[in-house]
Amino acid sequence: MNEGLWDVIVIGAGMSGLGAGIRLALAGKKVLLLEQHHSVGGLNGFYTKNKILYDVGLHALTNFVPAGTVGKPLTKLCRQLRIPYEALQLQEQRQSRIQFPGISLCFRNQFEGLVEEIRKHFPKEIDRFLKLHAAIATVADTDLIGMPFCSAREQVQQFLRDPLLIEMILLPLLYYGSAQVNDLDWRQFAILYKAIYQEGFARPKGGVRTLLRLLLERFRTEGGVLRTQAGVRSIDCRDRQVVSVELASGEKCYAKQFFSSIGWMETQMLCGKKVLPILPRLTFMETITTYEGRLQDCGWNDTIVFFNRSDRVFYQPPESFFDERSGVICIPENYGMPKEPSSQPVRFTLRTTHLANFSAWKVLPSEAYRQQRHKSLFASRACAFSVLQGNPPECVVDEDLFTPLTIERFTGHVQGAVYGSPQKFRDGRIGYDNLFLCGTDQGFLGIIGALLSGVSMANYHGLRGMP
Ligand SMILES: Cc1cc2nc3c(=O)[nH]c(=O)nc-3n(C[C@H](O)[C@H](O)[C@H](O)COP(=O)(O)OP(=O)(O)OC[C@H]3O[C@@H](n4cnc5c(N)ncnc54)[C@H](O)[C@@H]3O)c2cc1C
């Protein structure tokens, strides 16, 4: 099967691998996409449990802009991948919130709303905030040429004086895309600030499956070949040149060019290099609970809540299994227009994400691990209830929890590092002439970021010089 020489082999069918594969196939390349699992999506996949369909990661598709908006990441991406915007069936967030003790900043998909919130709660800071906003607009955030790390925290401190406002602005950006402890790179800050505050959140109707179906259809229509349950066991390198990959089955696949979406360290290990992780590697725990009841009775109107239970954010691996001091809560049913209050119970979902400690979970024997999962699920839910207030629902239909070990097992990311290595390889070069990185460790994160990473790496290394 699939004998011969491929133009390109892409390792990993997460968002970035799919983005790269489509772009290369669209340019007429003979592309083979290799995925270790039986389904695609990686960190943003989906699964069925107890007859309920779950998204693995999707809280929000960032970078929301209305159809027809020119020159923004979402619409550029649709153009590059030849996917009609309407086919995404995006439903906008209703309202999200950054919640600290005694104070909240609400935001929607209109940036002016956030400005008004800052004017109301931090009147002395508003002029300085607007100067920060103007400075962010000038950051060259798509530049691929390597630049040293520049602390976003230090940059923001040059504009804002109120430490609480600084922490509040940073919290969602850290949670949605920082591989650094308590900070992130200034260019990454600018990308996320625009993606979250200036553009906003939406969700495809039907969740991540809608997006994945569109991506797969496009890839196959352009002649791309996907092989699932085809994990790459090793990469055969002769000095700087990669010749082939060997699958877990022992089969070898040959190509002229290779893209890897599985991470820097993970790729080097397949090339037979002994590498140590660039520390720290941040990971998360995510709980999902499906309830039966009436969401309106709970009084939970927010789509996403970024909460922090003190005035200072500790975005770092916690000492305990997971960190209850901060997190993200998502209620996917709060996307789209509010429905007429229903008299009938319906199902709705509560998802919470916390920072977690990989090593703490890793050392547990299996029974203790099972018990800790159970305890953590309850503790995380109690934490969400105390943040959301209202009348928490009681009728649990189903529940699930991903630990850092689940993330490592299902995605191959060492230590379950969702945002990969703190060091990024912005031009995708990792020491080989025909093997390039895309995805998490290239540096663009999240669903839209990973897709853009695949597209831009394909354009940069695969299609440069093509008519
Ligand atoms: C719990 C959680 C919630 C999230 N929520 C959001 C959100 O709401 N919004 C958002 O924008 N982003 C979110 N993210 C982040 C987002 O999912 C990622 O940034 C993005 O999907 C990364 O895509 P990727 O292609 O770079 O990597 P991955 O998704 O990790 O894809 C890599 C693929 O490679 C495969 N693979 C690994 N090793 C091999 C091998 N040896 N051979 C073959 N295949 C291999 C893996 O199975 C995987 O399919 C979330 C992540 C998590 C974990």
The ligand as an SDF file (V2000), in Angstrom:
LIG
                    3D

 53 58  0  0  0  0  0  0  0  0999 V2000
   -7.7550   20.3780   27.1550 C   0  0  0  0  0  0  0  0  0  0  0  0
   -7.3780   21.3130   26.0320 C   0  0  0  0  0  0  0  0  0  0  0  0
   -8.2080   22.3760   25.7040 C   0  0  0  0  0  0  0  0  0  0  0  0
   -7.8770   23.2160   24.6280 C   0  0  0  0  0  0  0  0  0  0  0  0
   -8.7540   24.1900   24.2820 N   0  0  0  0  0  0  0  0  0  0  0  0
   -8.4940   24.9510   23.2060 C   0  0  0  0  0  0  0  0  0  0  0  0
   -9.4490   25.9020   22.7710 C   0  0  0  0  0  0  0  0  0  0  0  0
  -10.5150   26.0240   23.3390 O   0  0  0  0  0  0  0  0  0  0  0  0
   -9.1570   26.6840   21.7260 N   0  0  0  0  0  0  0  0  0  0  0  0
   -7.9740   26.5710   21.0520 C   0  0  0  0  0  0  0  0  0  0  0  0
   -7.7680   27.3180   20.0850 O   0  0  0  0  0  0  0  0  0  0  0  0
   -7.0470   25.6730   21.4350 N   0  0  0  0  0  0  0  0  0  0  0  0
   -7.2850   24.8580   22.4920 C   0  0  0  0  0  0  0  0  0  0  0  0
   -6.3660   23.9370   22.8900 N   0  0  0  0  0  0  0  0  0  0  0  0
   -5.0380   23.9450   22.2570 C   0  0  0  0  0  0  0  0  0  0  0  0
   -5.0640   23.3510   20.8810 C   0  0  0  0  0  0  0  0  0  0  0  0
   -5.7530   22.1260   20.9700 O   0  0  0  0  0  0  0  0  0  0  0  0
   -3.6490   23.0840   20.3880 C   0  0  0  0  0  0  0  0  0  0  0  0
   -2.8580   24.2590   20.5010 O   0  0  0  0  0  0  0  0  0  0  0  0
   -3.6310   22.6460   18.9200 C   0  0  0  0  0  0  0  0  0  0  0  0
   -4.6610   21.7530   18.6490 O   0  0  0  0  0  0  0  0  0  0  0  0
   -2.3000   21.9980   18.6200 C   0  0  0  0  0  0  0  0  0  0  0  0
   -2.3100   21.4080   17.3470 O   0  0  0  0  0  0  0  0  0  0  0  0
   -1.0170   20.7080   16.7730 P   0  0  0  0  0  0  0  0  0  0  0  0
   -1.3580   20.2310   15.4080 O   0  0  0  0  0  0  0  0  0  0  0  0
    0.1490   21.6130   16.8920 O   0  0  0  0  0  0  0  0  0  0  0  0
   -0.6770   19.4890   17.7460 O   0  0  0  0  0  0  0  0  0  0  0  0
   -1.4910   18.1910   18.1560 P   0  0  0  0  0  0  0  0  0  0  0  0
   -2.9190   18.4870   18.2670 O   0  0  0  0  0  0  0  0  0  0  0  0
   -0.8120   17.6490   19.3430 O   0  0  0  0  0  0  0  0  0  0  0  0
   -1.2890   17.1920   16.9250 O   0  0  0  0  0  0  0  0  0  0  0  0
   -0.2230   16.2980   16.8240 C   0  0  0  0  0  0  0  0  0  0  0  0
   -0.7320   15.0010   16.2200 C   0  0  0  0  0  0  0  0  0  0  0  0
    0.3720   14.1390   16.0130 O   0  0  0  0  0  0  0  0  0  0  0  0
    0.0070   12.8110   16.3630 C   0  0  0  0  0  0  0  0  0  0  0  0
    1.2510   12.0800   16.6550 N   0  0  0  0  0  0  0  0  0  0  0  0
    2.0650   12.2240   17.7250 C   0  0  0  0  0  0  0  0  0  0  0  0
    3.1180   11.3980   17.6270 N   0  0  0  0  0  0  0  0  0  0  0  0
    2.9710   10.7220   16.4580 C   0  0  0  0  0  0  0  0  0  0  0  0
    3.7470    9.7470   15.7860 C   0  0  0  0  0  0  0  0  0  0  0  0
    4.8880    9.2790   16.2850 N   0  0  0  0  0  0  0  0  0  0  0  0
    3.2990    9.2800   14.5850 N   0  0  0  0  0  0  0  0  0  0  0  0
    2.1420    9.7330   14.0350 C   0  0  0  0  0  0  0  0  0  0  0  0
    1.3710   10.6630   14.6540 N   0  0  0  0  0  0  0  0  0  0  0  0
    1.7820   11.1550   15.8320 C   0  0  0  0  0  0  0  0  0  0  0  0
   -0.9050   13.0010   17.5690 C   0  0  0  0  0  0  0  0  0  0  0  0
   -1.6970   11.8490   17.7800 O   0  0  0  0  0  0  0  0  0  0  0  0
   -1.6970   14.2330   17.1300 C   0  0  0  0  0  0  0  0  0  0  0  0
   -2.8330   13.8560   16.3850 O   0  0  0  0  0  0  0  0  0  0  0  0
   -6.6660   23.0440   23.9230 C   0  0  0  0  0  0  0  0  0  0  0  0
   -5.8350   21.9830   24.2690 C   0  0  0  0  0  0  0  0  0  0  0  0
   -6.1940   21.1020   25.2960 C   0  0  0  0  0  0  0  0  0  0  0  0
   -5.3190   19.9270   25.6010 C   0  0  0  0  0  0  0  0  0  0  0  0
  1  2  1  0
  2  3  1  0
  2 52  2  0
  3  4  2  0
  4  5  1  0
  4 50  1  0
  5  6  2  0
  6  7  1  0
  6 13  1  0
  7  8  2  0
  7  9  1  0
  9 10  1  0
 10 11  2  0
 10 12  1  0
 12 13  2  0
 13 14  1  0
 14 15  1  0
 14 50  1  0
 15 16  1  0
 16 17  1  0
 16 18  1  0
 18 19  1  0
 18 20  1  0
 20 21  1  0
 20 22  1  0
 22 23  1  0
 23 24  1  0
 24 25  2  0
 24 26  1  0
 24 27  1  0
 27 28  1  0
 28 29  2  0
 28 30  1  0
 28 31  1  0
 31 32  1  0
 32 33  1  0
 33 34  1  0
 33 48  1  0
 34 35  1  0
 35 36  1  0
 35 46  1  0
 36 37  1  0
 36 45  1  0
 37 38  2  0
 38 39  1  0
 39 40  1  0
 39 45  2  0
 40 41  1  0
 40 42  2  0
 42 43  1  0
 43 44  2  0
 44 45  1  0
 46 47  1  0
 46 48  1  0
 48 49  1  0
 50 51  2  0
 51 52  1  0
 52 53  1  0
M  END
$$$$
